[in-house]
């Protein structure tokens, strides 16, 4: 899993704030310091996620592409089933899908979406975020 580190710059006041310009934290700009925040190795992540690269696409199933091979080769069988898959680069940038099934190195999406336009080298993230399906009764 990839770790994300974020550096936040903040202004902290050691005591009463003198009259004059204030920053967004309500403190004097002259008392700046760096605050580090992000994932720590000893703290479990809130949402399990994997990021990877598409290594192969297809084959087509009828009129659509429903699966692709990944750079991740150690998934458990159906480990990410029903998780949200989001494409992070290429023609399908930002497109969300729902995982129907997976093997050690392949992901299959549900019939609601098509991976047409996905190419080897595209980046993705798969997260344990469950999506609700609304069924309309007519």
C-alpha positions in Angstrom: 0.0 0.0 0.0 1.2 3.5 -0.7 1.6 5.9 2.2 0.6 9.5 1.9 2.4 12.2 3.8 1.1 15.7 4.0 3.0 18.7 5.2 0.8 21.4 6.6 2.1 24.9 7.3 0.5 26.5 10.3 0.9 29.5 12.5 0.8 29.0 16.2 0.7 31.7 18.9 2.7 31.2 22.1 0.7 33.8 23.9 -1.6 36.7 23.4 -1.7 38.0 19.8 -0.6 41.6 19.3 -2.7 44.0 17.3 -1.9 43.7 13.6 -2.4 41.4 10.6 -3.5 37.8 11.5 -3.3 34.7 9.4 -6.1 32.1 8.7 -5.4 30.6 12.2 -5.9 33.9 14.0 -2.2 34.2 14.9 0.6 36.5 14.1 2.5 35.6 10.9 5.9 36.1 12.7 5.4 33.0 14.8 5.3 30.4 12.0 6.4 26.8 12.3 6.0 23.6 10.3 3.5 21.0 11.4 3.8 17.5 10.0 0.7 15.3 9.5 -0.2 12.2 7.6 -0.2 8.4 7.9 2.2 6.8 10.5 3.5 3.3 10.2 2.1 2.5 13.6 -1.4 3.8 13.0 -3.9 1.7 11.0 -5.4 3.4 7.9 -9.0 4.4 8.1 -9.9 3.2 4.6 -8.0 0.2 3.2 -6.8 1.0 -0.4 -4.4 -0.2 -3.0 -3.0 1.8 -5.9 -1.5 0.3 -9.0 -0.9 0.4 -12.7 -2.8 -1.3 -15.5 -0.6 -3.9 -17.2 -3.1 -5.4 -19.7 -6.7 -4.8 -20.7 -9.5 -7.1 -21.8 -10.6 -9.2 -23.4 -13.8 -7.7 -24.6 -17.0 -9.4 -23.4 -19.6 -8.6 -26.0 -19.6 -4.8 -26.5 -17.5 -3.9 -23.4 -14.2 -4.4 -21.7 -14.9 -5.7 -18.1 -11.4 -6.6 -16.8 -7.8 -5.7 -16.6 -4.5 -7.1 -15.3 -2.7 -5.1 -12.5 0.8 -4.4 -11.3 -0.4 -5.8 -7.9 0.1 -9.6 -8.0 -0.8 -10.6 -4.4 -4.5 -9.9 -4.1 -6.4 -12.7 -2.3 -9.3 -14.1 -4.3 -12.2 -11.6 -4.2 -10.4 -9.5 -1.6 -11.6 -6.3 -3.2 -15.0 -7.5 -4.4 -17.6 -4.7 -4.1 -14.9 -2.1 -3.5 -14.8 1.2 -5.4 -12.3 1.4 -8.3 -11.3 4.8 -9.6 -9.1 5.4 -12.6 -6.5 8.1 -11.9 -5.1 8.7 -15.4 -5.8 8.4 -19.1 -9.1 8.6 -21.0 -11.1 7.3 -18.0 -9.6 9.8 -15.5 -11.9 10.1 -12.4 -14.3 7.4 -13.6 -15.6 5.2 -10.7 -16.4 1.5 -11.0 -17.5 -1.3 -8.7 -15.4 -4.4 -8.5 -17.3 -7.6 -9.3 -14.5 -10.0 -8.7 -10.7 -10.2 -8.6 -7.9 -12.8 -8.8 -4.3 -12.3 -7.7 -3.6 -9.9 -10.5 -6.8 -9.2 -12.3 -9.9 -7.0 -11.5 -13.3 -7.4 -13.1 -15.9 -4.6 -12.9 -19.7 -4.8 -12.7 -21.9 -4.6 -15.7 -22.7 -0.9 -15.0 -19.5 0.2 -16.5 -17.1 -0.4 -19.3 -13.3 -0.1 -19.3 -13.2 0.9 -23.0 -10.4 3.5 -23.2 -8.3 1.9 -20.5 -4.7 1.2 -21.6 -1.6 -0.3 -20.1 0.1 2.3 -18.0 -3.1 3.9 -16.6 -3.1 4.3 -12.9 -5.9 3.3 -10.5 -6.9 3.1 -6.9 -9.2 0.5 -5.3 -10.7 1.4 -2.0 -13.0 -0.3 0.6 -15.8 2.1 0.0 -19.0 0.4 -0.6 -21.5 1.9 -3.1 -25.3 1.6 -2.7 -27.2 0.5 -5.6 -30.7 2.0 -5.9 -33.2 -0.3 -7.6 -36.1 1.6 -9.1 -39.4 -0.3 -9.2 -41.7 0.7 -12.1 
